[in-house]
Amino acid sequence: MFDNKKICQRALQRAEEIRMAKKRKRRFMMLGALMVVGMCAVALAMIVTFYPTEQQQGFFTDIGEVPVPMSEFGINIEDFMPEYGHIQIPSDTADVGFKLRNPIGSNCRFTFEIVLKGTGESMYISDMMDPSTHVDNIELTRPLADGQYAATLIIRAYELDSDSEIGVEGVEFNLIVSSQH
């Protein structure tokens, strides 16, 4: 007839199989969760490592633009940096001996704008410059009083055939204005 001992053994054996299956399932779930956490950590590390900072871009976000680094167009933004990080100008004139150029071999047009950082006032905006052209002197919108002014030179790049804006970058420098220039 019925062997209670065998039935109990089978029931215990089946209960043990179910317990082991649940244990395996928990292990797989834990392993899966650890893999997801690990992949998220790797993704975050890649973003932090490979996403360029503002300094790496050479762009200053307070001018409110979305940067496309000029290096994308073969242009070294440091070529536009004023010598020693400043320009000295006399206080009684708006004419500034500051050379702006679109380099030989450039594949885009440029405009240049000088903006005072403290006020956001635009002190100069150039016309669009074709490749291999330059200006030796610029004229500010007004003479400045003696002092030192933090400024940003904003360089915008445009396609040659359509004049669509394709990039923008900024370089910070100081305008040093003195009547004893």
C-alpha positions in Angstrom: 0.0 0.0 0.0 1.2 3.4 0.9 4.6 3.7 2.4 4.5 6.8 4.6 8.2 6.8 4.9 8.7 7.0 1.1 6.0 9.7 0.8 7.7 11.8 3.5 11.1 11.3 1.9 9.8 12.4 -1.5 8.0 15.4 0.0 11.1 16.4 1.9 13.2 15.8 -1.3 10.8 17.9 -3.3 10.8 20.7 -0.7 14.6 20.7 -0.8 14.5 20.9 -4.6 12.1 23.9 -4.4 14.3 25.5 -1.8 17.4 25.1 -3.9 15.7 26.4 -7.0 14.6 29.5 -5.1 18.2 29.9 -3.8 19.5 29.6 -7.4 17.0 32.1 -8.6 18.0 34.6 -5.8 21.6 34.1 -6.8 20.9 34.9 -10.4 18.8 37.9 -9.5 21.6 39.2 -7.3 24.2 38.5 -10.0 21.9 40.4 -12.5 21.5 43.3 -10.2 25.3 43.5 -9.6 25.9 43.4 -13.4 23.4 46.3 -13.9 25.1 48.3 -11.1 28.5 47.5 -12.6 27.4 48.6 -16.1 26.0 51.8 -14.7 29.3 52.5 -12.9 31.3 51.9 -16.1 29.0 54.1 -18.1 29.3 56.9 -15.5 33.1 56.5 -15.5 33.2 56.8 -19.3 31.0 59.9 -19.2 33.1 61.6 -16.6 36.3 60.6 -18.3 35.4 61.3 -21.9 33.0 64.3 -21.6 35.0 67.5 -22.2 35.0 70.1 -19.4 34.6 73.8 -20.2 38.3 74.2 -19.8 39.0 71.4 -22.2 36.6 72.9 -24.7 38.2 76.3 -24.3 34.7 77.7 -24.2 33.1 79.9 -21.5 29.5 79.1 -20.9 28.5 82.5 -19.5 28.2 83.7 -23.1 25.1 81.5 -23.5 26.1 79.4 -26.5 26.3 75.7 -27.2 29.9 75.1 -28.0 31.3 73.4 -31.0 35.0 73.5 -30.5 37.0 75.3 -33.2 39.3 72.3 -33.3 36.5 70.6 -35.2 37.4 73.0 -38.1 41.2 72.7 -37.7 41.5 76.0 -35.8 43.6 76.3 -32.6 41.7 78.7 -30.4 44.9 79.7 -28.6 46.0 81.4 -31.9 43.4 84.1 -31.1 44.6 84.6 -27.5 46.0 88.1 -26.9 49.7 88.0 -26.0 50.2 87.5 -22.2 46.4 87.3 -21.8 45.8 91.0 -22.1 45.5 93.9 -24.4 46.7 97.4 -23.4 44.9 100.4 -24.9 44.8 104.1 -24.3 41.8 105.6 -22.4 41.2 108.4 -24.8 40.3 106.4 -27.9 38.1 103.6 -29.1 40.7 102.6 -31.7 42.6 99.5 -30.6 45.7 98.0 -32.3 44.4 94.4 -32.1 44.8 92.0 -35.0 42.0 89.7 -35.8 42.4 87.2 -38.6 40.8 84.2 -40.4 43.8 82.0 -40.9 45.1 80.9 -44.3 43.6 77.5 -45.2 40.5 78.0 -43.0 37.4 76.3 -44.4 34.9 78.7 -42.9 34.1 82.4 -42.3 34.5 84.0 -38.9 33.0 86.9 -36.9 34.6 88.2 -33.8 32.9 89.9 -30.8 34.5 91.4 -27.7 32.2 91.3 -24.7 32.9 92.8 -21.2 32.3 90.1 -18.7 31.1 92.3 -15.9 28.3 93.9 -17.8 27.8 91.7 -20.9 28.3 94.8 -23.0 29.4 94.1 -26.6 32.4 96.4 -27.3 33.1 95.2 -30.8 31.5 93.0 -33.5 33.4 92.4 -36.7 31.9 91.8 -40.2 32.1 88.3 -41.5 35.7 87.6 -42.5 36.7 85.2 -45.4 39.6 82.8 -45.1 43.1 84.5 -45.3 41.8 87.9 -44.3 42.5 90.1 -41.3 42.1 93.4 -39.7 45.0 95.2 -37.9 42.9 97.7 -35.8 39.4 97.5 -34.3 37.2 100.2 -33.1 35.4 99.7 -29.8 31.8 101.0 -29.5 33.1 103.6 -27.0 36.3 104.6 -25.2 36.8 103.0 -21.8 37.9 104.7 -18.6 41.2 103.8 -17.0 41.1 100.3 -15.4 41.2 96.6 -16.1 38.3 94.9 -17.7 37.7 91.2 -18.0 36.5 90.4 -21.5 35.7 87.5 -23.8 36.6 87.3 -27.4 33.8 85.3 -29.0 34.6 83.7 -32.3 31.8 82.3 -34.5 32.4 80.1 -37.5 30.1 80.0 -40.5 29.9 77.7 -43.6 31.5 79.2 -46.7 28.6 78.3 -49.0 25.6 79.1 -46.8 26.8 81.4 -44.0 25.1 79.0 -41.5 26.7 79.2 -38.1 28.6 76.0 -37.4 30.6 76.7 -34.3 31.3 79.2 -31.5 34.1 79.5 -29.0 35.3 82.1 -26.5 38.7 83.2 -25.1 38.9 85.2 -21.9 41.4 88.1 -21.6 41.9 91.4 -19.9 41.6 94.9 -21.5 44.0 97.2 -19.6 43.0 100.8 -20.2 45.5 103.5 -19.2 46.0 107.2 -20.0 49.7 106.5 -19.8 49.7 104.0 -22.6 
